[in-house]
Amino acid sequence: MSVYVGNLSYEAKEEDIREVFADYGTVKRVQVPTDRETGRPRGFAFVEMETEDEETAAIEALDTAEWMGRTLKVNKARPRESRGSSGGGARKGGGDKFSRDY
């Protein structure tokens, strides 16, 4: 299981996050998702701790804490929701498959 850390400063680096969470136990992994187009951090991260007790301690201590000028939102990460098929949706237009009437 991992911990979701939201409302992060865009200046927060993986090492910074690891250091904060290390106060509550062994940090196994930190993942900071980035925007595909810009490569910039998206303002949230996932932190994996060694044990569930360490995760709970980090959540209790850091949820709503202020860090780097932001109020953190820290909770258990939920499994990613299924987005369904990635196929295209219905298109407007007639029989001409190259029509751009939308």
NORPE-V402503 format. One record per residue. N is the residue number from 1. SS is DSSP state (H for helix, E for strand, C for the rest). OMEGA is omega as a letter, one per 20 degrees, with the letter a starting at -180 (* if undefined). D_LAST is the distance of its C-alpha to the last C-alpha in Angstrom with 2 decimals. Layout:
n=N ss=SS omega=OMEGA d_last=D_LAST
n=N ss=SS omega=OMEGA d_last=D_LAST
//
This chain:
n=1 ss=C omega=r d_last=43.34
n=2 ss=C omega=a d_last=41.99
n=3 ss=E omega=r d_last=41.46
n=4 ss=E omega=r d_last=38.22
n=5 ss=E omega=a d_last=38.74
n=6 ss=E omega=a d_last=36.10
n=7 ss=C omega=r d_last=35.85
n=8 ss=C omega=r d_last=37.47
n=9 ss=C omega=r d_last=37.96
n=10 ss=C omega=r d_last=35.82
n=11 ss=C omega=a d_last=39.21
n=12 ss=C omega=r d_last=40.59
n=13 ss=C omega=r d_last=41.43
n=14 ss=H omega=a d_last=42.22
n=15 ss=H omega=r d_last=45.93
n=16 ss=H omega=a d_last=45.87
n=17 ss=H omega=r d_last=44.35
n=18 ss=H omega=a d_last=46.84
n=19 ss=H omega=r d_last=49.70
n=20 ss=H omega=a d_last=48.81
n=21 ss=H omega=r d_last=48.49
n=22 ss=H omega=r d_last=51.64
n=23 ss=C omega=a d_last=53.68
n=24 ss=C omega=r d_last=52.93
n=25 ss=C omega=a d_last=53.52
n=26 ss=C omega=r d_last=52.57
n=27 ss=E omega=r d_last=49.00
n=28 ss=E omega=a d_last=47.93
n=29 ss=E omega=r d_last=44.45
n=30 ss=E omega=r d_last=42.00
n=31 ss=E omega=r d_last=38.31
n=32 ss=C omega=a d_last=36.20
n=33 ss=C omega=r d_last=32.49
n=34 ss=E omega=r d_last=30.72
n=35 ss=C omega=a d_last=27.17
n=36 ss=C omega=a d_last=25.79
n=37 ss=C omega=a d_last=24.51
n=38 ss=C omega=a d_last=27.37
n=39 ss=C omega=a d_last=30.19
n=40 ss=C omega=r d_last=31.30
n=41 ss=E omega=a d_last=32.66
n=42 ss=C omega=r d_last=30.36
n=43 ss=C omega=r d_last=33.13
n=44 ss=E omega=a d_last=34.46
n=45 ss=E omega=r d_last=36.75
n=46 ss=E omega=a d_last=38.46
n=47 ss=E omega=r d_last=42.24
n=48 ss=E omega=a d_last=44.31
n=49 ss=E omega=a d_last=47.94
n=50 ss=C omega=a d_last=50.97
n=51 ss=C omega=r d_last=51.64
n=52 ss=H omega=r d_last=50.05
n=53 ss=H omega=r d_last=52.79
n=54 ss=H omega=r d_last=51.79
n=55 ss=H omega=a d_last=48.14
n=56 ss=H omega=r d_last=49.30
n=57 ss=H omega=r d_last=51.56
n=58 ss=H omega=r d_last=48.80
n=59 ss=H omega=a d_last=46.39
n=60 ss=H omega=a d_last=49.12
n=61 ss=H omega=a d_last=50.13
n=62 ss=H omega=r d_last=46.81
n=63 ss=C omega=a d_last=44.42
n=64 ss=C omega=r d_last=44.03
n=65 ss=C omega=r d_last=46.23
n=66 ss=E omega=a d_last=45.46
n=67 ss=E omega=a d_last=45.02
n=68 ss=C omega=r d_last=43.96
n=69 ss=C omega=a d_last=43.12
n=70 ss=E omega=r d_last=40.76
n=71 ss=E omega=a d_last=41.49
n=72 ss=C omega=r d_last=40.88
n=73 ss=E omega=a d_last=39.37
n=74 ss=E omega=r d_last=41.22
n=75 ss=E omega=r d_last=41.14
n=76 ss=E omega=r d_last=41.17
n=77 ss=C omega=r d_last=38.09
n=78 ss=C omega=r d_last=36.23
n=79 ss=C omega=r d_last=35.03
n=80 ss=C omega=r d_last=31.43
n=81 ss=C omega=r d_last=29.20
n=82 ss=C omega=r d_last=27.46
n=83 ss=C omega=a d_last=23.71
n=84 ss=C omega=a d_last=23.40
n=85 ss=C omega=a d_last=22.00
n=86 ss=C omega=r d_last=19.83
n=87 ss=C omega=a d_last=17.83
n=88 ss=C omega=r d_last=14.05
n=89 ss=C omega=r d_last=12.53
n=90 ss=C omega=r d_last=11.03
n=91 ss=C omega=r d_last=7.87
n=92 ss=C omega=r d_last=6.19
n=93 ss=C omega=a d_last=7.59
n=94 ss=C omega=a d_last=11.27
n=95 ss=C omega=a d_last=14.04
n=96 ss=C omega=a d_last=13.14
n=97 ss=C omega=r d_last=12.55
n=98 ss=C omega=a d_last=11.52
n=99 ss=C omega=r d_last=8.66
n=100 ss=C omega=a d_last=5.58
n=101 ss=C omega=a d_last=3.81
n=102 ss=C omega=* d_last=0.00
//
